[in-house]
């Protein structure tokens, strides 16, 4: 629900183009996007009708607190998300030679590491080869038993041990490195205060994008679902030297419900009539966002200003894991389906372009051969003004 009915002005800290769900301009017809043919975009997620539920990945994140502790006062500039932008790209103060060297360093340390890599696999293969080779040496006049039995496994094991050490050093000092080199780009970001998505080919209004759940099929028939935000008018956003549409993705682990939750959170982040989503990464900046500051000062948040910081500082790993799993269950049990789509009021043919959604969102993707039923969304009605008459949406800016 909006916190205010009056239009926001630059004096409020937001640009005139800032996004508000209750003031989406009328737009042109949505063309048939030929570049999407062949892709399995199973359902389009609805605009508006927020449920206020955040995805578990963002509500409970292990990395943010380590970064916050180490970076300290500079955290605002060195984090991907703050009160004004959600960046999708990092510009580093590092030359190309260093980037190439780091790339191979990460490949080596992560691929051959015993922790999280293939160290045990490679060592096991080395032991197998040495055993097979040793058997073969029984039929050779001058066998080289010591090297085959001991040398090969020790060599491979030593290489994997070095990779494990390098990976440990990388994970321990990664934050320190980024503190000096990381610069999240405002030129490729979702910008709350302007309502625009900044890209390398221009800036586009947030409401010109649509959210989809895309399904891909693995080699053995397994299904994978991901969240995609795709520009509705590809003729105005063609990427140079390619036919790919302008699109963004957000990493979310877990069920299909988590994909609905990331869309709910992203809309609330961009909607300046809403307070910032109550997630750890954004907590230090809540007082810098005008709408969120007013919301918190009215004691509507119902939490201390340092709720997330104190929670992570005073909770054990086991306690945080339990809270994370409880929140995951909450997301999965939320009734995501059956909501109207607010964008139908602004795009003339929006309902006809793609209107189906799974009958049961929480079971979506779990039925193996897509036997689940898809239903039409409820019709979206025009909001009523104070006199009880239906309002017309604001004309295009």
C-alpha positions as a printed NumPy array, in Angstrom:
array([[  0.   ,   0.   ,   0.   ],
       [  1.271,   3.476,  -0.834],
       [  2.442,   5.674,   1.96 ],
       [  1.239,   8.839,   0.257],
       [ -1.289,   9.818,  -2.385],
       [  0.339,  13.015,  -3.589],
       [  2.771,  12.816,  -6.528],
       [  6.388,  12.822,  -5.477],
       [  8.555,  15.703,  -6.613],
       [ 12.318,  16.229,  -6.941],
       [ 12.14 ,  18.013,  -3.589],
       [ 11.239,  14.646,  -2.033],
       [ 14.57 ,  13.246,  -3.197],
       [ 13.167,  11.426,  -6.227],
       [ 13.137,  12.333,  -9.911],
       [  9.854,  12.935, -11.742],
       [ 10.471,   9.652, -13.569],
       [ 10.581,   7.656, -10.315],
       [  8.448,   4.529, -10.425],
       [  5.157,   4.301,  -8.547],
       [  2.834,   1.356,  -8.966],
       [ -0.225,   3.614,  -8.667],
       [  0.992,   6.011, -11.384],
       [  2.198,   3.866, -14.284],
       [  1.841,   5.818, -17.572],
       [ -0.148,   4.483, -20.508],
       [  2.117,   2.74 , -22.975],
       [  2.022,   1.457, -26.515],
       [  0.946,  -2.021, -27.581],
       [  3.33 ,  -4.814, -26.649],
       [  4.757,  -6.23 , -29.893],
       [  5.325,  -9.898, -30.498],
       [  8.929, -10.422, -29.49 ],
       [ 10.322, -12.666, -32.221],
       [ 13.633, -12.96 , -30.4  ],
       [ 11.892, -14.938, -27.652],
       [ 10.738, -17.718, -29.957],
       [ 12.151, -21.077, -28.954],
       [ 12.558, -20.091, -25.322],
       [ 10.284, -21.675, -22.735],
       [  8.904, -18.661, -20.874],
       [  6.359, -20.559, -18.864],
       [  4.625, -17.759, -17.05 ],
       [  4.795, -13.989, -16.708],
       [  4.772, -12.668, -13.165],
       [  2.241,  -9.984, -12.214],
       [  2.921,  -6.312, -11.582],
       [  1.753,  -4.872,  -8.257],
       [ -0.257,  -6.673,  -5.576],
       [  2.782,  -6.884,  -3.31 ],
       [  2.868,  -9.567,  -0.662],
       [  5.892,  -8.103,   1.128],
       [  7.821, -11.373,   1.19 ],
       [ 11.53 , -11.359,   0.354],
       [ 13.457, -14.288,  -1.143],
       [ 15.485, -16.269,   1.35 ],
       [ 18.743, -15.56 ,  -0.484],
       [ 18.439, -11.859,   0.287],
       [ 16.718, -12.007,   3.654],
       [ 19.378, -14.309,   5.049],
       [ 22.761, -13.769,   3.415],
       [ 26.014, -14.945,   4.98 ],
       [ 28.287, -12.711,   2.934],
       [ 26.822,  -9.299,   3.684],
       [ 27.749,  -9.24 ,   7.385],
       [ 31.4  , -10.137,   6.76 ],
       [ 31.552,  -7.359,   4.184],
       [ 29.805,  -4.917,   6.495],
       [ 32.177,  -5.687,   9.351],
       [ 35.319,  -5.382,   7.273],
       [ 34.4  ,  -2.415,   5.062],
       [ 32.738,  -0.42 ,   7.83 ],
       [ 32.042,   3.232,   7.057],
       [ 32.711,   2.77 ,   3.334],
       [ 30.088,   0.03 ,   2.998],
       [ 27.675,   2.337,   1.16 ],
       [ 29.996,   2.746,  -1.81 ],
       [ 31.324,  -0.804,  -1.897],
       [ 28.084,  -2.76 ,  -1.82 ],
       [ 26.034,  -3.722,  -4.857],
       [ 22.761,  -2.485,  -3.323],
       [ 22.1  ,   0.788,  -1.547],
       [ 19.15 ,   3.183,  -1.213],
       [ 19.554,   4.598,  -4.734],
       [ 20.795,   1.822,  -7.017],
       [ 20.919,  -1.932,  -7.418],
       [ 23.942,  -2.477,  -9.594],
       [ 24.408,  -5.325, -12.055],
       [ 28.024,  -4.614, -12.95 ],
       [ 31.265,  -3.834, -11.163],
       [ 33.979,  -1.606, -12.589],
       [ 37.32 ,  -2.533, -11.067],
       [ 40.459,  -0.466, -10.763],
       [ 42.585,  -3.26 , -12.237],
       [ 44.349,  -3.691, -15.581],
       [ 43.577,  -6.419, -18.107],
       [ 46.712,  -8.437, -17.356],
       [ 45.719,  -8.667, -13.716],
       [ 42.153,  -9.664, -14.641],
       [ 43.471, -12.499, -16.847],
       [ 45.876, -13.715, -14.151],
       [ 43.11 , -13.639, -11.54 ],
       [ 40.801, -15.577, -13.843],
       [ 43.259, -18.467, -14.162],
       [ 44.071, -18.237, -10.456],
       [ 40.402, -18.738,  -9.563],
       [ 39.986, -21.54 , -12.104],
       [ 42.981, -23.405, -10.671],
       [ 42.222, -22.846,  -6.987],
       [ 38.537, -23.692,  -7.263],
       [ 38.826, -26.6  ,  -9.724],
       [ 41.571, -28.551,  -7.943],
       [ 40.7  , -27.682,  -4.334],
       [ 39.82 , -30.43 ,  -1.88 ],
       [ 37.135, -28.122,  -0.423],
       [ 34.347, -27.471,  -2.898],
       [ 36.432, -28.52 ,  -5.9  ],
       [ 37.548, -31.683,  -7.635],
       [ 40.636, -32.37 ,  -5.526],
       [ 39.432, -35.696,  -4.208],
       [ 38.319, -36.774,  -7.675],
       [ 41.652, -35.952,  -9.293],
       [ 43.587, -37.611,  -6.458],
       [ 41.384, -40.685,  -6.728],
       [ 42.035, -40.87 , -10.462],
       [ 45.767, -40.555,  -9.79 ],
       [ 45.633, -43.448,  -7.312],
       [ 43.67 , -45.554,  -9.801],
       [ 46.175, -44.819, -12.576],
       [ 49.09 , -45.659, -10.284],
       [ 47.519, -48.985,  -9.315],
       [ 46.825, -49.89 , -12.938],
       [ 50.323, -48.789, -13.907],
       [ 51.862, -50.791, -11.077],
       [ 50.1  , -53.937, -12.269],
       [ 51.438, -53.236, -15.749],
       [ 54.964, -52.86 , -14.367],
       [ 54.894, -56.49 , -13.291],
       [ 55.406, -57.389, -16.932],
       [ 58.247, -54.905, -17.588],
       [ 61.94 , -55.799, -17.29 ],
       [ 62.853, -52.578, -15.429],
       [ 59.798, -51.544, -13.385],
       [ 59.543, -48.04 , -11.892],
       [ 57.43 , -48.949,  -8.879],
       [ 58.347, -46.135,  -6.512],
       [ 57.22 , -43.394,  -8.873],
       [ 54.013, -45.108,  -9.94 ],
       [ 52.934, -46.132,  -6.47 ],
       [ 53.954, -43.002,  -4.61 ],
       [ 54.983, -40.306,  -7.084],
       [ 51.802, -39.867,  -9.137],
       [ 49.356, -39.707,  -6.182],
       [ 51.715, -37.46 ,  -4.207],
       [ 52.19 , -35.113,  -7.156],
       [ 48.489, -34.77 ,  -7.863],
       [ 47.671, -34.606,  -4.167],
       [ 50.298, -31.888,  -3.709],
       [ 48.852, -29.86 ,  -6.575],
       [ 45.369, -30.167,  -5.098],
       [ 46.724, -29.246,  -1.673],
       [ 48.27 , -26.052,  -3.065],
       [ 44.965, -25.264,  -4.781],
       [ 43.136, -25.798,  -1.486],
       [ 45.462, -23.381,   0.299],
       [ 45.09 , -20.774,  -2.45 ],
       [ 41.319, -21.087,  -2.339],
       [ 41.343, -20.613,   1.447],
       [ 43.495, -17.506,   1.094],
       [ 41.225, -16.169,  -1.641],
       [ 38.046, -16.645,   0.386],
       [ 39.655, -15.113,   3.473],
       [ 41.094, -12.033,   1.778],
       [ 38.639, -11.599,  -1.093],
       [ 36.839,  -8.786,   0.721],
       [ 40.121,  -6.999,   1.398],
       [ 40.99 ,  -7.118,  -2.291],
       [ 37.608,  -5.78 ,  -3.357],
       [ 37.769,  -2.972,  -0.822],
       [ 40.557,  -1.445,  -2.891],
       [ 39.339,  -2.383,  -6.348],
       [ 35.57 ,  -2.76 ,  -6.35 ],
       [ 33.386,  -0.014,  -7.743],
       [ 29.802,  -1.024,  -8.412],
       [ 28.67 ,   0.81 , -11.528],
       [ 25.785,   3.285, -11.442],
       [ 25.788,   3.152, -15.23 ],
       [ 24.469,  -0.398, -15.281],
       [ 21.933,  -0.547, -12.507],
       [ 18.316,  -0.425, -11.329],
       [ 17.986,   3.133, -10.028],
       [ 15.282,   3.688,  -7.412],
       [ 15.395,   7.47 ,  -7.325],
       [ 14.963,   7.846, -11.09 ],
       [ 12.805,   4.801, -11.851],
       [ 15.196,   3.918, -14.67 ],
       [ 17.294,   0.898, -15.552],
       [ 20.646,   2.177, -16.768],
       [ 22.374,   0.071, -19.436],
       [ 25.187,   0.385, -21.942],
       [ 22.704,   1.077, -24.731],
       [ 20.61 ,   3.667, -22.903],
       [ 18.308,   4.143, -19.94 ],
       [ 14.871,   2.532, -19.884],
       [ 11.886,   2.917, -17.573],
       [ 11.454,   0.102, -15.105],
       [  7.81 ,  -0.403, -16.08 ],
       [  8.847,  -1.277, -19.663],
       [ 10.211,  -4.652, -18.518],
       [  8.319,  -7.862, -17.831],
       [  9.281, -10.639, -15.426],
       [  9.195, -14.255, -16.566],
       [  9.983, -17.667, -15.23 ],
       [ 12.088, -19.415, -17.86 ],
       [ 12.494, -23.151, -17.956],
       [ 15.473, -24.943, -19.499],
       [ 15.831, -28.69 , -19.891],
       [ 18.99 , -30.574, -19.015],
       [ 20.541, -33.365, -21.037],
       [ 18.701, -36.017, -19.025],
       [ 15.351, -34.247, -19.03 ],
       [ 15.812, -32.422, -15.734],
       [ 14.183, -28.996, -15.512],
       [ 15.752, -25.77 , -14.323],
       [ 13.857, -22.554, -13.694],
       [ 15.262, -19.037, -13.583],
       [ 14.024, -15.465, -13.201],
       [ 14.263, -13.248, -16.287],
       [ 13.398,  -9.565, -16.638],
       [ 12.995,  -8.811, -20.358],
       [ 12.375,  -5.494, -22.123],
       [  8.868,  -5.402, -23.571],
       [  9.794,  -3.284, -26.614],
       [ 12.829,  -4.983, -28.2  ],
       [ 12.774,  -2.738, -31.28 ],
       [ 13.961,   0.072, -28.988],
       [ 16.588,  -1.911, -27.098],
       [ 18.412,  -4.169, -29.51 ],
       [ 21.86 ,  -5.04 , -28.249],
       [ 24.678,  -4.09 , -30.65 ],
       [ 26.061,  -6.919, -32.828],
       [ 23.512,  -9.411, -31.526],
       [ 19.826, -10.252, -31.774],
       [ 19.492, -10.991, -28.082],
       [ 16.844,  -9.023, -26.183],
       [ 17.781,  -6.678, -23.359],
       [ 17.257,  -8.727, -20.226],
       [ 18.443,  -9.235, -16.669],
       [ 18.526, -12.195, -14.337],
       [ 18.737, -12.495, -10.555],
       [ 20.201, -15.486,  -8.759],
       [ 17.763, -17.077,  -6.334],
       [ 18.051, -20.557,  -4.89 ],
       [ 15.173, -22.752,  -3.919],
       [ 11.679, -23.259,  -5.267],
       [  9.583, -21.492,  -7.891],
       [  8.062, -19.479,  -5.038],
       [ 11.485, -17.903,  -4.492],
       [ 11.34 , -16.537,  -8.066],
       [  8.005, -14.906,  -7.266],
       [  9.59 , -13.464,  -4.115],
       [ 12.52 , -11.853,  -5.961],
       [ 10.064, -10.1  ,  -8.277],
       [  8.007,  -8.913,  -5.311],
       [ 11.144,  -7.534,  -3.649],
       [ 12.516,  -5.883,  -6.794],
       [  9.23 ,  -4.08 ,  -7.453],
       [  9.11 ,  -2.78 ,  -3.903],
       [ 12.706,  -1.665,  -4.184],
       [ 11.917,   0.404,  -7.289],
       [  8.519,   1.685,  -6.069],
       [  9.204,   4.951,  -4.226],
       [  5.759,   4.85 ,  -2.625],
       [  7.024,   1.807,  -0.703],
       [  9.749,   1.618,   1.93 ],
       [ 12.902,  -0.239,   0.976],
       [ 12.609,  -4.008,   1.357],
       [ 13.616,  -5.016,   4.869],
       [ 16.714,  -7.045,   3.95 ],
       [ 20.153,  -6.908,   5.607],
       [ 22.03 ,  -5.259,   2.714],
       [ 19.688,  -2.259,   2.74 ],
       [ 19.322,  -1.751,   6.484],
       [ 22.311,   0.626,   6.888],
       [ 20.791,   2.965,   4.272],
       [ 17.138,   3.078,   5.289],
       [ 17.527,   6.564,   6.796],
       [ 18.877,   7.863,   3.453],
       [ 15.712,   7.041,   1.506],
       [ 12.922,   9.611,   2.069],
       [  9.98 ,   7.204,   1.928],
       [ 11.7  ,   4.618,   4.098],
       [ 12.829,   7.236,   6.62 ],
       [  9.25 ,   8.493,   7.036],
       [  8.034,   4.905,   7.345],
       [ 10.542,   4.05 ,  10.054],
       [ 10.051,   7.318,  11.946],
       [  6.333,   6.516,  12.089],
       [  7.364,   3.243,  13.797],
       [  5.76 ,   1.159,  11.05 ],
       [  8.78 ,  -1.069,  10.612],
       [  8.436,  -2.441,  14.116],
       [ 12.126,  -3.259,  14.402],
       [ 15.201,  -1.512,  15.827],
       [ 17.306,   0.455,  13.354],
       [ 20.093,  -2.13 ,  13.636],
       [ 17.911,  -5.24 ,  13.704],
       [ 19.818,  -7.253,  11.086],
       [ 23.252,  -6.149,  12.236],
       [ 22.498,  -7.181,  15.818],
       [ 20.897, -10.442,  14.72 ],
       [ 23.958, -11.569,  12.794],
       [ 26.367, -10.334,  15.458],
       [ 24.614, -12.241,  18.245],
       [ 23.43 , -15.426,  16.513],
       [ 25.343, -18.649,  15.969],
       [ 25.67 , -20.319,  12.58 ],
       [ 23.19 , -22.979,  13.678],
       [ 20.624, -20.37 ,  14.761],
       [ 20.962, -18.478,  11.484],
       [ 20.565, -21.709,   9.534],
       [ 17.375, -22.522,  11.434],
       [ 15.956, -19.053,  10.761],
       [ 16.93 , -19.355,   7.1  ],
       [ 15.11 , -22.654,   6.717],
       [ 12.049, -21.31 ,   8.55 ],
       [ 11.953, -18.349,   6.185],
       [ 12.331, -20.648,   3.193],
       [  9.263, -22.548,   4.357],
       [  7.411, -19.238,   4.733],
       [  8.21 , -18.231,   1.152],
       [  7.159, -21.624,  -0.173],
       [  3.848, -21.531,   1.702],
       [  2.9  , -18.011,   0.59 ],
       [ -0.134, -17.861,  -1.741],
       [  1.549, -16.322,  -4.798],
       [ -1.096, -17.21 ,  -7.371],
       [ -4.457, -15.685,  -8.26 ],
       [ -3.417, -12.011,  -8.19 ],
       [ -4.387,  -9.457, -10.871],
       [ -1.709,  -7.858, -13.043],
       [ -1.543,  -4.075, -12.667],
       [  0.181,  -3.618, -16.033],
       [ -3.053,  -4.561, -17.809],
       [ -4.266,  -1.02 , -17.067],
       [ -1.358,   0.583, -18.924],
       [ -0.604,  -1.667, -21.921],
       [ -3.64 ,  -2.132, -24.222],
       [ -2.947,  -5.723, -25.312],
       [ -1.08 ,  -6.829, -22.224],
       [ -3.596,  -9.429, -21.125],
       [ -3.639, -11.048, -24.552],
       [  0.132, -11.375, -24.95 ],
       [  0.588, -13.789, -22.048],
       [ -1.959, -14.295, -19.312],
       [ -1.655, -17.808, -17.919],
       [ -0.165, -18.825, -14.597],
       [  0.05 , -22.163, -12.803],
       [ -3.014, -23.195, -10.856],
       [ -0.753, -24.033,  -7.928],
       [  2.409, -21.92 ,  -7.911],
       [  4.004, -23.974,  -5.137],
       [  3.703, -27.173,  -7.178],
       [  4.808, -25.481, -10.39 ],
       [  7.848, -27.224, -11.841],
       [  7.534, -30.27 ,  -9.635],
       [  5.095, -32.143, -11.834],
       [  7.387, -33.992, -14.244],
       [  5.578, -33.666, -17.574],
       [  3.862, -30.314, -17.126],
       [  0.531, -31.891, -16.294],
       [ -0.353, -28.958, -14.078],
       [ -3.17 , -26.681, -15.165],
       [ -2.622, -23.063, -16.218],
       [ -5.327, -20.494, -15.459],
       [ -6.118, -16.921, -16.502],
       [ -5.365, -14.202, -13.981],
       [ -8.26 , -12.227, -12.513],
       [ -9.215,  -9.054, -14.372],
       [ -7.578,  -5.881, -13.083],
       [ -9.979,  -3.051, -12.258],
       [ -9.208,   0.672, -12.389],
       [ -8.583,   2.131,  -8.918],
       [-11.273,   4.358,  -7.434],
       [-10.751,   8.016,  -6.567],
       [-12.066,   9.69 ,  -3.424],
       [-15.466,  10.186,  -5.062],
       [-15.779,   6.521,  -5.894],
       [-15.125,   6.961,  -9.635],
       [-12.604,   4.944, -11.589],
       [ -9.369,   6.773, -12.271],
       [ -7.549,   6.918, -15.569],
       [ -3.863,   6.151, -15.558],
       [ -1.439,   8.992, -15.991],
       [ -0.446,   9.651, -19.589],
       [  3.046,   8.823, -20.777],
       [  5.687,  11.137, -19.492]])
